[in-house]
Amino acid sequence: MASRRLPARSFQTVRWFPKAAISCLPWESAMAFPHLQQPNFLLASLKADSVNKPFAQRCQDLVKVIEDFPAKELRAIFPRLVESIFGSLDGVLVGWNLRCLQRRVNPVEYSIVMDFLDPSGPMMKLVYKLQAEEYTFDFPVSYLPGPVKASIQENVLPDSPLYHNKVQFPPTGGLGLNLALNPFEYYMFYFALSLISQKSRPMAHHVRTSDCAYFILVDRYLTWFLPTEGSVPPPLCSSPGGSSPSPAPRTPAMPFASYGLHTSLLKRHISHQTSVNADPASHEIWRSETLLQVFVEMWLHHYSLEMYQKMQSPHAKLEVLHYRLTVSSALHSPAQPSLQALHAYQESFTPTEEHVLVVRLLLKHLHAFANSLKPDQTSPSAHSHATSPLEEFKRAAVPRFVQQKLYVFLQHCFGHWPLDASFRAVLEMWLSYLQPWRYAPEKQAQGSDSQPRCVSEKWAPFIQENLLMYTKLFVSFLNRALRTDLVSPKNALMVFRVAKVFAQPNLTEMIQKGEQLFLEPELIIPHRQHRLFTATTSFLSPWPPVVTDASFKVKSHVYSLEGQDCKYTPMFGPEVRTLVLRLAQLITQAKQTAKSISDQYVESPTGHSFLSWLGFGFIDTNSYPANDLDEMGQESIRKTDEYLEKALEYLRQIFRLSEAQLAQLTLALGSARDENGKQQLPDCIVGEEGLILTPLGRYQIINGLRRFEIEYQGDLELQPIRSYEITSLVRALFRLSSAINRRFAGQMAALCSRNDFLGSFCRYHLTEPALNRHLLSPVGRRQVTNPARGPRLSLRFLGSYRTLLLLLMAFFVASLFCIGPLPCSLLLVLGYVLYAVAMTLLTERGKLHQL
């Protein structure tokens, strides 16, 4: 959503307060009388204004301060201002609460915030003003993502060049580590971390993420610093002298062991060009590179301790070991175990749905950014010619900065996200990355619903270099889908979405081609330690070309993400095919279950449940468990059936399943019902001690697809108290009826033994019929007859909510006809006696017919 943008100096033309008040601003007084200025005058004024002045006036005052004061004075307020905007890193201070600020709720504040924090707004002018003076600001390492913090605390430089030459150690030892960041880096660190450090507020659950100020700002920053057309706009600097220089590298205070030391794309490019022929954008590309690195590091660099250790290459482990031995020998003390320094990082990280949606926005824009290269620039021959730094950055942004961390982040989400409908956000993020052709400038011909668009062969290198994103994560999704309730329309939609994406024409063939390249015999592929040097041509030139370049790229991709000792499971191999057949079976099962629920809706009128609650209908205790189908009705059932039907067809196309196989699955599922028309038993096998549930049977019980018939087999008077009964009243009535039965047991037995009408009347009320019940085990079930109990009185029906409600309704209706409580009670007793007489006669007549 694009908001209306004000002119560049709009903050100075809009009056937020009377003119007379402007002359009384504290910093204007300070400018008029320099001898009155104190070192922290601006900082104290900022703190006071945050309490005393309204928000609009504070922003207007900040604009004047940024314009009028020199960088030396603004340096003191910059950290405080950034914290007041984005909140504190520990989440205590909320700041401007950008994640909940929406245009439709607070249009005035929203417009002020968006203009102030715009890439061309006053806040960025302050950043560039400080950047020109090469100021640095300390950022605590303790608030960085877990893997980065653990790595730095072990004196191992992280893989990202973002941290190179920036770590500062305190003089006394290993506590209080800081990063020395330039103003642009400091601002972006806070902006990116505010998405994670700020905890979700109660009102945030009612905020649509795509409408909030934070989401819109992310989109603006990506559009500004990663442009799909043209170059990155130069910084707007109020002081003369041109653009801000790139910060000079700083030497770390202690030696670091680093795996994958990479210099900046900008610095590498400038080192090979003269200043005369250099592209003007080369002086500003560092902002684009910094923005992307900050977003990737803060949002994607989260995973478990085991994954952190797994991702370290053998080369890195050897360097770390050498470094520890050197330090320990110098200090005459044993080396500290690596796990000890990582214990503080072992807490689990669970991304929020908002976090995932913002990452998806980043991935979509990166695809558009990378695909904005002209056709002649994407060819291999274009690399040999001089290209601008922005073009190099477009070509390397995704594979170099994003691919590895995104893969681990997705693996973490697939393995730890709850099995509910909120996984849709993770799913769409994954599918967005898998389809870069959706964000290409040239639009493919739109196909019909029955014939999706064909994936061009030009995307084969991307698919091969991201093979695990397609294959291993697809297997992870299959394992999730086998544990979810596919009767739910939201879960059925997710299965349909994945099947539809992978069923795009030519995509399956390209994935298979990538797997074939990876599974080619590895005859002379070098050991993984030597892969660090494969970028040089001289190292590869003496080898005979036994392995193709495409095969080498695929193998390098898999080994870099999973290690050379990984056990790869082919997506089109027998193991995955078995999982797909199981999923197809469960889809068929879910379709039948949805149809059964639909039949219940058709057979049962709308008011059936209400009448049953009042006692005029039959309550089926063995009905299907509740799910979101019960809340959404027939339309949702229709959608579920449609999603599952199409998903099954797409799976058949992807894995080339025959119609005979699907028909065999349907037969094996056992669609026939038992004699009562209820569901069959869960899938199980007969063991020595009875039935044993299979994994499929456990899945059916957990998701409510099938169930065992559970009936109460004991004394009806002693059955558990139901939810529609009053607990205290039921227990009191049981004690009363038990006392009456003990006191008049003989008299009731004598009355029930009579052969006349009075005996029949008493037997109807004081005895319960002998019921035929089943044995508890469903194996070899046979009917047994419960022994008939003696005559007894049961008052439990008076403890039911519905009985009391009926009595209250009867008294209320009687009062409308001016009938008092006592006459109404007599009429009710008389009516029941007539009803009991009729039922006694019908019961006796039925017994005579049975004889």
CORJOUR-V876991 format. One record per residue. RES is the residue in one small letter. PSI is psi in whole degrees, 0 to 359 (999 if undefined). OMEGA is omega as a letter, one per 30 degrees, with the letter a starting at -180 (NA if undefined). NEAR is the number of other C-alpha atoms within 8 Angstrom. Layout:
RES:PSI:OMEGA:NEAR, RES:PSI:OMEGA:NEAR
This chain:
m:122:a:4, a:127:l:4, s:159:l:5, r:128:a:5, r:131:l:5, l:161:l:7, p:170:a:5, a:324:a:7, r:34:a:7, s:330:a:8, f:340:l:8, q:341:a:9, t:335:a:6, v:130:l:6, r:117:l:7, w:347:a:7, f:164:a:7, p:154:a:7, k:326:a:7, a:330:a:6, a:336:a:8, i:322:a:8, s:348:a:7, c:11:a:8, l:139:a:8, p:322:a:7, w:337:l:9, e:323:l:9, s:322:l:9, a:322:l:10, m:326:a:7, a:329:a:6, f:86:a:8, p:330:a:7, h:346:l:4, l:352:a:6, q:141:l:8, q:162:a:5, p:321:a:4, n:34:a:7, f:314:a:8, l:321:l:11, l:317:l:10, a:321:l:8, s:321:l:10, l:317:l:10, k:318:a:8, a:320:a:8, d:330:l:9, s:342:a:10, v:323:a:6, n:336:a:6, k:150:l:8, p:164:a:7, f:315:a:8, a:319:a:9, q:324:l:10, r:317:a:11, c:320:l:10, q:320:l:11, d:321:l:8, l:324:l:8, v:316:l:11, k:320:l:9, v:316:a:9, i:323:a:12, e:322:a:7, d:329:a:6, f:150:l:8, p:166:a:7, a:328:a:9, k:322:l:6, e:326:a:9, l:340:a:13, r:325:a:10, a:329:a:11, i:349:a:11, f:308:l:8, p:319:l:9, r:321:l:9, l:316:l:9, v:318:l:11, e:323:l:11, s:336:l:12, i:309:a:9, f:355:a:14, g:165:a:16, s:157:a:13, l:336:l:11, d:0:l:8, g:4:a:10, v:311:l:8, l:130:a:8, v:331:a:11, g:219:a:10, w:1:l:8, n:54:a:10, l:335:a:9, r:348:l:11, c:358:a:10, l:123:a:12, q:151:a:11, r:317:a:12, r:340:a:5, v:311:a:6, n:77:a:9, p:324:a:9, v:308:a:7, e:322:l:9, y:314:a:12, s:320:l:11, i:314:a:10, v:315:a:8, m:323:l:10, d:326:a:11, f:322:a:10, l:6:l:12, d:152:l:13, p:336:l:8, s:16:a:10, g:184:a:11, p:324:a:12, m:319:l:9, m:329:l:12, k:320:l:14, l:318:l:10, v:313:a:11, y:329:l:14, k:317:l:12, l:327:a:13, q:325:a:14, a:334:l:10, e:359:l:7, e:41:l:8, y:154:l:10, t:155:a:8, f:141:a:11, d:131:l:8, f:123:a:9, p:133:l:10, v:334:a:11, s:342:a:7, y:4:l:8, l:164:l:9, p:152:a:10, g:308:a:10, p:322:l:12, v:315:a:10, k:316:a:13, a:321:a:11, s:315:a:11, i:322:l:11, q:340:l:10, e:9:a:8, n:31:l:10, v:120:a:11, l:128:l:12, p:164:a:11, d:339:a:8, s:135:l:10, p:354:l:10, l:332:a:7, y:358:a:10, h:136:l:8, n:25:a:8, k:343:a:12, v:130:l:12, q:126:l:10, f:140:l:12, p:158:a:9, p:333:a:4, t:342:a:5, g:214:a:6, g:16:l:8, l:149:l:7, g:41:l:9, l:143:l:13, n:157:l:11, l:133:l:13, a:103:a:11, l:146:l:12, n:168:a:12, p:320:a:13, f:316:l:11, e:317:a:11, y:316:l:11, y:314:a:10, m:328:l:10, f:312:l:10, y:317:a:12, f:315:a:9, a:318:a:12, l:339:l:11, s:337:l:11, l:333:a:9, i:319:a:9, s:328:a:10, q:118:a:13, k:152:a:6, s:131:l:6, r:159:l:6, p:321:a:5, m:345:a:7, a:339:a:9, h:342:a:7, h:10:a:5, v:131:l:9, r:122:a:6, t:319:a:9, s:349:l:6, d:353:a:11, c:159:a:15, a:323:a:14, y:314:a:9, f:318:a:12, i:322:l:12, l:319:l:11, v:316:l:9, d:320:l:10, r:317:l:10, y:319:l:11, l:318:a:11, t:326:a:10, w:311:a:10, f:343:l:11, l:69:a:11, p:142:l:11, t:344:l:9, e:136:l:5, g:200:a:5, s:174:l:7, v:127:l:12, p:143:l:6, p:156:a:6, p:143:l:9, l:102:a:8, c:127:a:11, s:337:a:7, s:146:l:5, p:157:l:5, g:1:l:4, g:205:a:5, s:163:l:9, s:136:l:9, p:157:l:7, s:139:a:7, p:141:a:7, a:144:l:4, p:148:a:6, r:147:a:6, t:131:l:6, p:155:a:9, a:338:l:7, m:156:l:6, p:148:a:6, f:142:l:7, a:127:a:11, s:136:l:11, y:127:l:11, g:53:l:5, l:116:a:8, h:132:l:6, t:164:a:7, s:146:l:8, l:322:l:10, l:310:a:11, k:323:l:8, r:323:a:9, h:316:a:9, i:327:a:11, s:343:a:7, h:10:a:6, q:154:l:8, t:155:a:8, s:339:a:6, v:317:a:4, n:3:a:6, a:142:l:9, d:134:l:8, p:331:l:6, a:343:a:11, s:338:l:13, h:349:a:11, e:354:a:11, i:342:a:12, w:331:l:11, r:319:l:9, s:316:a:11, e:319:l:10, t:316:l:10, l:312:a:11, l:316:a:9, q:319:l:11, v:313:a:13, f:316:a:10, v:315:a:12, e:318:a:10, m:329:a:12, w:333:a:12, l:345:a:10, h:62:l:13, h:122:l:10, y:178:a:12, s:167:l:10, l:320:l:10, e:319:l:6, m:326:l:9, y:315:l:10, q:325:a:7, k:326:a:9, m:347:l:9, q:129:l:9, s:159:l:9, p:325:l:7, h:317:l:8, a:319:a:11, k:323:l:9, l:319:l:8, e:320:l:10, v:318:l:10, l:317:l:8, h:318:a:8, y:317:a:9, r:320:l:10, l:322:l:9, t:313:a:8, v:317:a:9, s:323:l:11, s:327:l:9, a:326:a:7, l:358:a:6, h:42:l:6, s:151:a:7, p:151:l:6, a:144:l:8, q:133:l:6, p:145:a:6, s:327:a:7, l:332:a:6, q:320:l:7, a:346:a:10, l:358:a:10, h:327:a:7, a:348:a:6, y:358:a:10, q:358:l:8, e:146:a:5, s:144:l:5, f:124:l:7, t:108:l:7, p:150:l:7, t:167:l:6, e:324:l:9, e:318:l:7, h:314:a:11, v:322:l:12, l:322:l:12, v:320:l:10, v:322:l:10, r:321:l:11, l:318:l:9, l:315:a:10, l:319:l:11, k:318:a:12, h:324:l:10, l:322:l:11, h:316:l:13, a:323:l:13, f:314:a:12, a:326:a:12, n:357:l:11, s:358:l:11, l:142:l:11, k:155:a:6, p:322:a:6, d:344:l:6, q:343:a:9, t:346:a:9, s:153:l:8, p:328:a:6, s:339:a:6, a:337:a:10, h:334:a:9, s:339:l:6, h:162:l:6, a:125:l:5, t:159:a:8, s:158:l:9, p:325:l:13, l:322:l:10, e:320:l:10, e:318:a:10, f:320:l:10, k:322:a:13, r:330:a:10, a:354:a:9, a:307:a:11, v:306:a:12, p:329:a:8, r:317:a:8, f:330:a:12, v:320:a:10, q:307:a:10, q:312:a:10, k:325:l:11, l:320:l:9, y:315:l:10, v:321:l:10, f:317:l:12, l:320:l:11, q:317:l:9, h:316:l:11, c:318:a:11, f:328:a:12, g:338:a:7, h:351:a:7, w:142:l:9, p:152:a:6, l:65:l:8, d:184:a:7, a:345:l:7, s:345:l:8, f:348:l:10, r:325:l:8, a:315:l:10, v:320:a:14, l:314:a:9, e:327:l:9, m:316:l:13, w:313:a:9, l:329:l:10, s:320:l:11, y:326:a:10, l:347:a:8, q:68:l:8, p:337:a:12, w:341:l:7, r:340:a:6, y:19:l:10, a:148:a:11, p:325:l:7, e:120:a:4, k:130:l:6, q:160:l:5, a:129:a:5, q:124:l:6, g:169:l:8, s:175:a:6, d:324:a:5, s:338:a:5, q:95:a:6, p:166:a:10, r:143:l:10, c:137:l:8, v:126:a:10, s:154:l:7, e:343:l:6, k:343:a:5, w:2:l:9, a:317:l:9, p:320:l:8, f:317:a:7, i:319:a:12, q:322:a:13, e:353:l:9, n:36:a:11, l:316:a:14, l:331:l:8, m:327:a:10, y:314:a:11, t:303:a:11, k:321:l:10, l:332:l:12, f:319:l:10, v:321:l:10, s:321:l:10, f:321:l:9, l:316:l:11, n:326:l:9, r:315:a:10, a:328:l:10, l:347:a:10, r:7:a:8, t:163:l:10, d:102:a:8, l:353:l:11, v:334:l:12, s:130:a:11, p:328:l:14, k:319:l:7, n:322:l:13, a:323:l:13, l:322:l:11, m:317:l:10, v:319:l:12, f:318:a:12, r:314:a:9, v:315:a:9, a:323:a:11, k:319:a:10, v:314:a:8, f:345:l:9, a:6:l:12, q:137:a:12, p:136:l:9, n:349:l:9, l:316:l:11, t:319:a:11, e:321:a:7, m:326:l:12, i:317:l:13, q:321:l:9, k:320:l:8, g:320:l:13, e:322:l:10, q:322:l:8, l:322:l:11, f:324:a:10, l:4:l:6, e:150:l:7, p:131:a:4, e:84:a:6, l:314:a:4, i:25:l:6, i:130:a:7, p:163:l:6, h:158:a:6, r:331:l:8, q:326:a:8, h:350:a:8, r:344:l:9, l:341:a:7, f:12:a:7, t:351:l:9, a:341:a:5, t:137:a:7, t:325:a:7, s:334:a:6, f:331:a:8, l:342:a:8, s:324:a:7, p:346:a:6, w:145:l:5, p:146:a:5, p:66:l:5, v:319:a:5, v:130:a:9, t:161:l:7, d:321:l:6, a:319:l:9, s:320:a:12, f:321:l:11, k:318:l:10, v:315:l:15, k:319:l:10, s:320:l:9, h:312:a:11, v:315:a:12, y:327:l:12, s:333:a:8, l:327:a:9, e:350:a:10, g:154:a:10, q:342:l:8, d:19:a:6, c:152:l:7, k:102:a:4, y:131:l:4, t:110:a:8, p:138:a:8, m:329:a:10, f:24:l:8, g:178:a:8, p:327:a:6, e:312:a:7, v:325:l:12, r:323:l:11, t:318:l:8, l:320:l:10, v:320:l:10, l:322:l:8, r:318:l:9, l:320:l:11, a:321:l:12, q:318:l:11, l:328:l:10, i:316:l:11, t:319:l:9, q:316:a:10, a:324:l:12, k:319:l:12, q:321:l:9, t:317:l:10, a:322:l:12, k:322:l:9, s:319:l:8, i:321:l:9, s:321:l:10, d:325:l:8, q:320:l:8, y:320:a:9, v:317:a:7, e:330:a:6, s:128:l:7, p:168:a:7, t:321:a:5, g:16:a:6, h:315:a:9, s:323:l:9, f:319:l:7, l:325:l:10, s:322:l:11, w:328:l:10, l:352:l:10, g:6:a:9, f:6:l:7, g:177:a:10, f:131:l:6, i:116:a:7, d:105:a:5, t:352:a:4, n:20:l:5, s:173:a:5, y:147:l:7, p:159:a:5, a:142:l:6, n:189:a:7, d:351:l:8, l:323:a:13, d:333:a:7, e:333:a:6, m:342:l:8, g:200:a:8, q:325:a:9, e:320:l:7, s:322:l:10, i:320:l:13, r:318:l:8, k:318:l:9, t:313:l:15, d:322:l:10, e:315:l:8, y:314:a:13, l:323:l:14, e:315:l:8, k:322:l:9, a:319:l:13, l:321:l:10, e:319:l:8, y:318:l:11, l:324:l:14, r:322:l:10, q:319:a:9, i:313:a:10, f:10:l:8, r:50:l:7, l:138:a:10, s:160:l:7, e:328:l:6, a:322:l:6, q:317:l:8, l:321:l:10, a:323:l:8, q:323:l:8, l:319:a:10, t:319:l:11, l:318:a:8, a:336:a:6, l:334:l:8, g:71:a:6, s:352:a:7, a:146:a:4, r:164:l:9, d:187:a:8, e:339:l:5, n:2:l:5, g:11:a:6, k:179:l:7, q:156:l:8, q:171:l:8, l:155:l:7, p:157:a:13, d:124:a:10, c:166:l:9, i:156:a:8, v:119:l:8, g:188:a:7, e:329:a:4, e:20:l:5, g:204:a:8, l:143:l:9, i:123:a:8, l:138:l:11, t:167:l:9, p:323:l:6, l:321:l:9, g:320:l:11, r:317:l:11, y:318:a:10, q:322:l:13, i:315:a:11, i:320:a:7, n:6:l:8, g:19:a:9, l:325:l:11, r:163:a:10, r:156:l:11, f:148:l:6, e:120:a:5, i:117:l:4, e:147:l:4, y:127:a:5, q:355:a:5, g:204:a:6, d:127:a:6, l:331:l:5, e:337:a:7, l:9:l:6, q:155:a:8, p:149:l:4, i:132:a:7, r:167:l:5, s:339:l:5, y:14:l:7, e:153:l:10, i:118:a:10, t:307:a:8, s:322:a:6, l:322:l:8, v:318:a:14, r:321:l:8, a:318:l:8, l:326:l:12, f:318:l:12, r:321:l:8, l:313:a:8, s:326:l:11, s:320:l:9, a:318:l:8, i:319:a:10, n:322:l:10, r:323:a:7, r:322:a:6, f:31:a:8, a:318:a:11, g:314:a:6, q:321:a:7, m:324:l:12, a:321:l:10, a:318:a:8, l:320:a:10, c:341:a:12, s:352:l:7, r:153:a:9, n:3:a:7, d:190:a:6, f:323:l:6, l:321:l:9, g:320:l:12, s:321:l:13, f:317:l:11, c:321:l:12, r:327:l:10, y:326:a:9, h:331:a:8, l:355:l:12, t:149:l:11, e:142:a:8, p:150:l:5, a:119:a:8, l:141:l:6, n:115:a:8, r:157:a:9, h:156:l:8, l:159:a:9, l:323:a:5, s:133:l:7, p:350:l:6, v:125:l:6, g:40:a:5, r:144:l:9, r:159:a:6, q:139:l:8, v:148:a:8, t:124:l:8, n:140:l:8, p:137:a:5, a:133:l:7, r:162:a:6, g:170:l:6, p:139:l:11, r:157:a:9, l:136:l:10, s:121:l:9, l:13:a:9, r:333:a:10, f:339:l:7, l:348:l:9, g:9:a:14, s:142:l:12, y:320:a:9, r:325:l:10, t:314:l:12, l:323:l:10, l:319:l:8, l:320:l:9, l:317:l:8, l:320:l:8, m:321:l:8, a:316:l:9, f:324:a:10, f:317:l:8, v:321:l:8, a:324:l:11, s:332:l:10, l:334:l:7, f:19:l:6, c:39:l:6, i:124:a:9, g:174:a:8, p:318:a:8, l:310:l:6, p:325:l:8, c:321:l:12, s:318:l:8, l:319:l:8, l:322:l:8, l:318:l:8, v:317:l:8, l:317:l:8, g:319:l:8, y:322:l:8, v:317:l:8, l:319:l:8, y:318:a:8, a:323:l:9, v:316:a:9, a:318:l:8, m:326:l:8, t:315:l:11, l:318:l:8, l:323:l:8, t:315:l:8, e:322:l:9, r:322:l:8, g:322:l:8, k:322:l:8, l:321:l:7, h:324:l:6, q:328:l:5, l:999:NA:4
